[in-house]
Amino acid sequence: MSKVPGWLGRVGSGLTRAGARLEQRRKEAVADDDLPDAPPPEELVPPPPSYAPDVAARPDPVAAIPWGMRVAAEAGWRLLVLAGTLWVLMRVISAVQLVVLAFVAALLVTALLQPTVARLKRAGLPRGLATAVTAVLGFVIMGLVGWFVVWQVMENLDTLSARVRDGIDELKRWLLDSPFHVTESQINDIAQNLSDTIGTNTEEITSAGLQGVTVMVEVLTGMLLAMFSTLFLLHDGRRIWEWSLKLVPAQARAGVAGAGPRAWRTLTAYVRGTVLVALIDAVFIGLGIWFLDVPMAVPLAVFIFLFAFIPLVGAVISGALAVVVALVTQGVFTALMVLVVVLAVQQIEGHVLQPFILGRAVRVHPLAVVLAVAAGGLTAGIGGAVVAVPLVAVTNTVVGYLRAYSQEQALRGSPPPHGATALATAPTPAPSAGPSAPRSGTEEGQQ
């Protein structure tokens, strides 16, 4: 028992020495941390003197720019991206302009012939036979119209040339008797200058003729391509549309599927209405020209029908052509009467026929029509002017539907009303799918 206190004393002294060593090491570590081995960078700069003025810290550059300028910059670079995309798209379209115009022409012809295919299918004909019958009849009628125009022009060309010469002689006599004091030698000098100009520019005229041959080859190629595309659009229009929907992102597919059939109905209404209005113009103006004994009344009526597909500009060109032919062949009074007939029919067309036939299906502002025709003509010539207005009409329909569709989706995604007035403010529930439910967008596509 006497050894126990000694052992406890040794343990206590050992613990004391260990505590002392730990305390010594802690002090040494604190002393090492306090040494200024590497002062921070901010301590290298001496503090400013007490008399120096205070300098405010510079704000963030983004915060220094006004809000309106930041919004304009954000919109600006996005507009630049869109402009670059449109420029590239227009370059691509210009490179394959013949293909694009041929396909658009095929769409217009398909919109005109597709109802006939649908009626023949409802009558019991197979799809292939209905397509073949409609396409053959449509192409034959178009070919006969073209052949008739060429035949009438060739038949009346000699008579027209003789009347043009008589008109030039009459104009020459009128100038000699007019108060402008024009002499016969001056008239002969003008005729000689025209002859010399034609003789010196023979090479340019020849190159223009060769270019005309190239244009004719391109026109024939475009016609064949349009006919080929029309056959497939009439036969496989629905399957082509369903395949095109697969290229659309899944989130936007439902909206595009609903906009497609509505765009097709707009295009069909435009083509049918334009054909009917053009036919009425051609018939009544042609009858007026025929009663006034103007030569080539039937070819002029066909030209009026064809130029009616160019909004605004086509009516002016065809009417001016009829007036010029009447002026050269029949005189001033007949030309004035033809002008009265053309203006009367065009006024009836603009204020009665187009609003009644086209209605609300193709309602485009006149300013949009003018700008679209001008832009289409500058971009792709006559073909661009023809397809500009239906393109604007279809775009207007698609944009309007997509806007309404997005608003409807936003309302469906909003939280429902709650509280005591929930029943009073809740929207009318959608009708359940049943026998009377409307068809989906893909079911309303091309037949």
C-alpha positions in Angstrom: 0.0 0.0 0.0 2.9 2.3 0.5 3.8 2.1 -3.2 0.5 3.5 -4.5 1.1 7.2 -3.6 4.5 7.2 -5.3 3.1 5.8 -8.5 0.3 8.4 -8.5 2.9 11.1 -8.0 4.9 10.0 -10.9 1.8 10.0 -13.2 0.8 13.5 -12.1 4.3 14.9 -12.7 4.3 13.3 -16.2 1.0 14.9 -17.1 2.2 18.2 -15.9 5.3 18.0 -18.1 3.2 16.9 -21.1 0.9 19.9 -20.6 3.8 22.3 -20.3 5.3 21.0 -23.6 1.9 21.4 -25.4 1.6 24.9 -24.1 5.1 25.7 -25.4 4.4 24.3 -28.8 1.1 26.3 -29.0 2.9 29.5 -28.2 5.6 28.8 -30.8 2.9 28.2 -33.5 1.1 31.5 -32.6 4.4 33.3 -32.9 5.1 31.9 -36.3 1.7 33.0 -37.6 2.3 36.5 -36.4 5.5 37.0 -38.4 4.9 39.2 -41.6 6.5 36.8 -44.0 4.4 37.8 -47.1 2.3 40.9 -46.6 -0.9 41.0 -48.7 -1.0 43.1 -51.9 -3.2 45.8 -50.4 -0.6 46.5 -47.7 2.1 47.3 -50.3 0.2 50.4 -51.4 0.6 53.3 -48.9 -2.5 54.8 -47.6 -3.6 58.2 -49.0 -2.8 61.2 -47.0 -5.5 62.6 -44.8 -5.9 65.8 -46.9 -6.6 63.8 -50.1 -10.3 64.0 -51.4 -12.4 60.9 -51.3 -12.8 59.1 -54.7 -16.0 57.2 -55.2 -15.7 53.6 -56.4 -16.5 53.1 -60.1 -19.8 51.4 -60.7 -20.4 48.2 -62.7 -20.3 49.0 -66.5 -23.6 47.2 -67.0 -25.2 49.3 -64.3 -23.8 52.5 -65.8 -25.6 51.9 -69.2 -29.2 53.2 -69.2 -32.0 50.7 -69.3 -33.4 51.8 -72.6 -30.0 51.5 -74.3 -29.5 48.0 -72.9 -32.9 46.9 -74.2 -32.1 48.4 -77.6 -28.8 46.6 -77.7 -30.4 43.3 -76.8 -33.0 43.8 -79.5 -30.4 45.0 -81.9 -28.2 41.9 -81.9 -31.2 39.6 -82.2 -32.4 41.6 -85.2 -29.0 41.3 -86.7 -29.1 37.5 -86.3 -32.6 37.4 -87.9 -31.4 39.7 -90.7 -28.4 37.5 -91.4 -30.6 34.4 -91.4 -33.0 36.0 -93.8 -30.1 37.1 -96.0 -28.7 33.6 -96.2 -32.2 32.2 -96.8 -32.7 34.6 -99.7 -29.3 33.7 -101.2 -30.3 30.0 -101.1 -33.7 30.8 -102.7 -32.0 32.9 -105.4 -29.6 30.0 -106.1 -32.5 27.6 -106.7 -35.1 30.2 -107.8 -36.4 28.0 -110.6 -37.1 25.1 -108.3 -38.8 27.3 -105.7 -41.0 29.1 -108.2 -42.0 25.7 -109.8 -42.9 24.2 -106.4 -44.9 27.3 -105.5 -46.7 27.2 -108.8 -47.4 23.5 -108.1 -48.9 24.5 -104.8 -51.2 27.0 -106.4 -52.3 24.6 -109.1 -52.9 21.9 -106.5 -55.0 24.2 -104.4 -57.1 24.8 -107.6 -57.4 21.1 -108.5 -57.5 19.4 -105.1 -61.3 19.9 -104.6 -61.9 18.0 -107.8 -59.8 15.1 -106.6 -61.8 15.0 -103.4 -65.1 15.0 -105.2 -64.0 12.2 -107.5 -62.9 10.1 -104.5 -66.2 10.7 -102.8 -67.9 9.5 -106.0 -66.0 6.1 -105.7 -62.9 6.5 -107.8 -59.6 5.3 -106.4 -57.1 7.9 -105.3 -54.7 7.2 -108.2 -57.4 7.3 -110.9 -59.0 10.5 -109.4 -55.6 12.2 -109.4 -54.8 11.1 -112.9 -58.1 12.3 -114.3 -57.9 15.6 -112.6 -54.3 16.3 -113.5 -54.8 15.3 -117.2 -57.9 17.5 -117.5 -56.3 20.4 -115.8 -53.1 20.3 -117.8 -55.0 19.8 -121.1 -57.2 22.8 -120.4 -54.2 25.0 -119.5 -52.4 23.8 -122.7 -55.4 24.5 -124.9 -55.7 28.0 -123.4 -52.0 28.7 -124.2 -52.4 27.2 -127.7 -55.5 29.3 -128.3 -53.7 32.5 -127.3 -50.8 31.8 -129.6 -53.1 30.8 -132.5 -55.2 34.0 -132.2 -52.1 36.2 -132.0 -50.6 34.6 -135.1 -53.9 34.8 -137.0 -54.4 38.5 -136.3 -50.7 39.5 -136.5 -50.9 40.6 -140.1 -54.0 42.6 -139.6 -52.6 44.1 -136.5 -49.3 45.0 -138.3 -51.3 46.7 -141.1 -53.4 48.7 -138.7 -50.3 49.7 -136.7 -48.7 51.0 -140.0 -51.9 52.9 -140.7 -51.9 54.3 -137.2 -48.3 55.4 -137.6 -49.1 57.1 -140.8 -52.1 58.8 -139.2 -49.9 59.9 -136.3 -47.4 61.3 -138.8 -50.1 63.3 -140.6 -51.4 64.6 -137.2 -47.9 65.8 -136.3 -47.4 67.6 -139.6 -50.8 69.4 -139.1 -50.3 70.0 -135.3 -49.2 73.3 -133.8 -45.9 71.8 -132.7 -44.4 72.8 -136.1 -42.9 69.4 -136.8 -41.6 69.0 -140.4 -41.5 65.9 -142.5 -37.7 65.9 -142.5 -37.6 65.8 -138.7 -39.9 62.8 -138.7 -37.7 61.1 -141.3 -34.6 61.9 -139.3 -36.1 60.3 -136.2 -37.0 57.2 -138.3 -33.5 57.0 -139.7 -32.0 57.3 -136.2 -34.1 54.4 -135.0 -33.0 52.4 -138.0 -29.3 53.2 -137.4 -29.7 52.3 -133.7 -31.1 48.9 -134.6 -28.3 48.3 -137.1 -25.5 49.3 -134.7 -26.9 47.2 -131.9 -27.4 44.0 -133.8 -25.0 42.1 -131.5 -26.9 43.2 -128.4 -30.2 42.2 -130.0 -28.7 38.8 -131.0 -27.4 38.2 -127.4 -30.8 39.2 -126.1 -32.4 36.7 -128.5 -30.1 34.0 -127.2 -30.9 35.0 -123.7 -34.6 34.7 -124.6 -33.9 31.2 -125.8 -32.3 30.4 -122.5 -35.3 31.8 -120.7 -37.6 29.7 -122.8 -35.7 26.6 -121.8 -35.9 27.5 -118.2 -39.6 28.2 -118.5 -40.2 24.7 -120.0 -38.1 23.1 -117.3 -40.0 24.9 -114.6 -43.3 23.9 -116.2 -42.3 20.2 -116.3 -41.1 20.4 -112.7 -44.4 22.1 -111.6 -46.4 19.4 -113.4 -44.4 16.6 -111.7 -44.8 18.3 -108.3 -48.5 18.8 -108.8 -49.1 15.1 -109.5 -47.4 14.1 -106.2 -49.1 16.8 -104.2 -52.5 15.7 -105.5 -51.8 12.1 -104.8 -49.7 12.2 -101.6 -50.5 15.6 -100.1 -51.5 14.2 -96.7 -48.5 12.0 -96.3 -46.2 14.8 -97.4 -47.7 17.0 -94.8 -47.4 14.4 -92.0 -43.8 13.8 -92.9 -43.1 17.5 -92.8 -44.6 17.7 -89.3 -41.9 15.2 -88.1 -39.3 17.9 -88.9 -40.9 20.3 -86.5 -39.7 20.2 -82.8 -42.1 18.2 -80.6 -43.1 21.2 -78.4 -44.2 23.2 -81.5 -45.7 20.3 -83.4 -49.2 20.7 -82.1 -49.5 24.4 -83.1 -48.0 23.8 -86.5 -50.4 20.8 -87.1 -53.3 23.1 -86.4 -52.0 26.0 -88.5 -51.3 23.9 -91.6 -54.9 23.0 -92.5 -56.0 26.6 -91.9 -53.2 27.9 -94.2 -54.2 25.4 -96.8 -57.8 26.6 -96.7 -56.7 30.2 -97.0 -54.6 29.3 -100.1 -57.4 27.4 -101.7 -59.9 30.2 -101.1 -57.4 32.7 -102.6 -56.8 30.6 -105.7 -60.5 29.9 -106.3 -61.5 33.5 -105.7 -58.7 34.9 -107.9 -59.6 32.5 -110.8 -63.3 33.4 -110.6 -62.6 37.2 -110.4 -60.1 36.9 -113.3 -62.6 35.0 -115.4 -65.3 37.6 -114.8 -62.9 40.4 -115.7 -61.8 38.7 -118.9 -65.3 37.9 -120.0 -66.8 41.4 -119.5 -63.8 43.4 -120.7 -63.4 41.0 -123.7 -67.1 41.5 -124.6 -66.6 45.3 -124.4 -63.6 45.1 -126.7 -65.4 42.8 -129.1 -68.4 45.1 -129.3 -66.1 48.1 -130.0 -64.6 46.1 -132.9 -61.1 46.1 -131.6 -58.9 43.4 -133.2 -57.6 40.4 -131.2 -60.4 40.8 -128.6 -60.1 37.1 -127.6 -56.3 37.1 -127.0 -56.6 40.4 -125.1 -59.3 38.8 -122.9 -57.0 35.9 -122.2 -54.2 38.2 -121.4 -56.5 40.1 -119.0 -57.3 36.7 -117.3 -53.6 35.8 -116.9 -52.5 39.3 -115.7 -55.3 39.3 -113.1 -53.2 36.9 -111.0 -50.8 39.8 -110.4 -52.6 42.0 -107.9 -52.9 45.7 -108.7 -50.1 45.8 -111.3 -51.6 43.1 -113.6 -54.9 45.0 -114.0 -53.1 48.2 -114.9 -50.8 46.4 -117.5 -53.6 44.4 -119.2 -56.0 47.4 -119.3 -53.2 49.6 -120.7 -52.5 47.0 -123.4 -56.1 46.9 -124.5 -56.3 50.7 -124.6 -53.1 50.9 -126.7 -54.3 48.3 -129.2 -57.6 50.2 -129.5 -55.7 53.5 -129.9 -53.4 52.2 -132.7 -56.1 50.3 -134.6 -59.3 52.2 -134.1 -58.5 55.7 -133.0 -58.8 58.0 -130.0 -62.6 57.6 -129.4 -62.5 53.8 -129.4 -59.5 53.9 -127.0 -61.4 56.2 -124.6 -64.4 53.8 -124.7 -62.2 50.8 -124.0 -60.7 52.7 -121.1 -64.2 53.4 -119.7 -65.0 49.7 -120.0 -61.8 48.6 -118.3 -62.2 51.1 -115.4 -65.9 50.2 -114.9 -65.2 46.5 -114.7 -62.2 47.0 -112.4 -64.2 49.2 -110.1 -66.9 46.5 -109.8 -64.2 43.9 -109.2 -62.5 45.9 -106.4 -65.6 47.0 -104.6 -68.1 44.1 -105.2 -66.5 40.9 -106.5 -63.4 40.6 -104.4 -65.1 41.3 -101.0 -68.0 39.0 -101.9 -66.0 36.1 -103.4 -62.9 36.2 -101.2 -64.6 37.4 -98.1 -62.8 37.1 -94.8 -60.7 34.1 -95.9 -58.0 36.3 -97.5 -58.2 39.7 -95.9 -54.9 41.6 -96.3 -54.5 45.3 -96.0 -53.9 47.1 -99.4 -50.6 48.5 -98.1 -49.4 45.0 -97.4 -50.5 43.9 -100.9 -48.6 46.8 -102.6 -45.4 46.2 -100.6 -45.6 42.4 -101.1 -46.1 42.8 -104.9 -43.2 45.3 -105.1 -40.9 43.1 -103.0 -41.8 39.9 -104.9 -41.3 41.6 -108.2 -37.9 43.0 -107.3 -36.8 39.7 -105.9 -38.1 37.2 -108.5 -39.7 39.1 -111.3 -43.2 38.3 -112.5 -43.2 34.9 -110.6 -42.4 36.7 -107.3 -45.2 39.2 -107.9 -47.7 36.4 -108.5 -46.8 34.4 -105.3 -46.3 37.4 -103.1 -49.9 38.0 -102.1 -50.9 34.4 -101.4 -47.7 34.1 -99.3 -48.7 37.1 -97.3 -52.2 35.8 -96.9 -51.0 32.4 -95.7 -48.5 34.0 -93.3 -51.2 36.2 -91.9 -53.4 33.2 -91.2 -50.6 31.1 -89.7 -49.4 33.9 -87.4 -52.9 34.7 -86.2 -53.6 31.1 -85.4 -50.3 30.5 -83.6 -50.8 33.7 -81.5 -54.3 32.5 -80.5 -52.9 29.0 -79.8 -50.1 30.3 -77.6 -52.6 32.4 -75.6 -54.9 29.4 -75.1 -51.9 27.3 -73.9 -50.9 30.0 -71.5 -54.4 30.1 -70.0 -54.5 26.4 -69.7 -51.1 26.4 -67.8 -52.2 29.2 -65.4 -53.4 28.1 -61.9 -57.1 27.6 -61.5 -59.1 30.2 -59.5 -59.8 29.4 -55.9 -61.8 30.8 -53.0 -65.4 31.7 -52.6 -65.7 33.0 -56.1 -64.1 30.1 -57.9 -67.3 28.9 -59.5 -68.1 32.4 -60.8 -64.7 33.0 -62.4 -63.8 29.6 -63.6 -63.7 29.2 -67.4 -66.2 27.1 -69.2 -64.9 23.5 -69.3 -63.8 22.1 -72.7 -66.3 19.7 -74.3 -65.5 16.1 -74.0 -64.4 14.1 -77.0 -67.4 12.5 -78.6 -69.1 11.9 -82.0 -69.5 15.7 -82.5 -66.0 16.7 -81.4 -64.0 18.6 -84.1 -61.3 16.8 -86.0 -57.7 17.4 -85.1 -55.3 19.5 -87.2 -53.8 16.6 -89.1 -57.2 15.3 -90.0 -58.1 18.6 -91.6 -55.1 18.6 -93.9 -55.1 17.9 -97.6 -57.3 15.2 -98.9 
